[in-house]
Amino acid sequence: MDRAGQNTRYAGRMERVLTARGAATRQRIVEAAAALIRERGVADTGLDDIGAATATSKSQMFHYFPGGKADLLLAVATHEAEQVIADQQPYLGDLTSWRKWQAWRRQVIQKYDAQRDRCPMTALTTHMGKATPATRAIVTTLYGVWTQHLAVGVQALKDSGEIDADTDVNATATAVLAAIQGGVLMMQATDSISYLETALGEALKAMRRRPQTSNAKRLGPTVGHSSLA
């Protein structure tokens, strides 16, 4: 699926049908707007700025985004939601061993450490209104895609015997994602990456921690009943 198609999926609404050239132009505008917003912030990025950066006239801008800046911000938020997933690749799509989970963890921490309080998704959703249906649709879809990747990885560890066979795959994936989001929120409030490092590290430790009963089974007979000579 191309980016224009992904945008429709994330936004949760149908876009007008565009030619290949039109879709490319629209995507070019979205990417330029995203870059400007990352640099200047939402409030200091106007349609005129985006038009100048992309050599796009006002009439062209409204052709692709009939609602003006509100529609464009929605498209940029969709683009940034996709970027959240893309920034974690190739690790997020291949969480098939504990070593790969650790590589993914490092990637996540490095990415958020570089962004700190300048996360474009946070800025966009705050500006657009976090409780609006459009914003919720984008964020909900992002979390759904993210959780699904994590769940596939948890299942892979379960199948290989690296974690307990009784592990609840979906609950574990949700807990890992919640640890990331909680750690990021605290990092943005304090400018300390340690919250994310600790939260994500503990979530992964909990995933590998086996229940007491499983430990007893693996250890075999107690010392008092040892069958060793």
ABEGO torsion letter per residue (X at the ends): XBAAAAAAAAAGBBBBBBBAAAAAAAAAAAAAAAAAAAAAEAAABBAAAAAAAAGBBAAAAAAABAAEAAAAAAAAAAAAAAAAAAAAOAAAABBABAAAAAAAAAAAAAAAAAAEAABAAAAAAAAAEAABAAAAAAAAAAAAAAAAAAAAAAAAAAAAGABBAABBAAAAAAAAAAAAAAAAAAAAAAGBAAAAAAAAAAAAAAAABBBAAAAAAAAEBBAAABABX
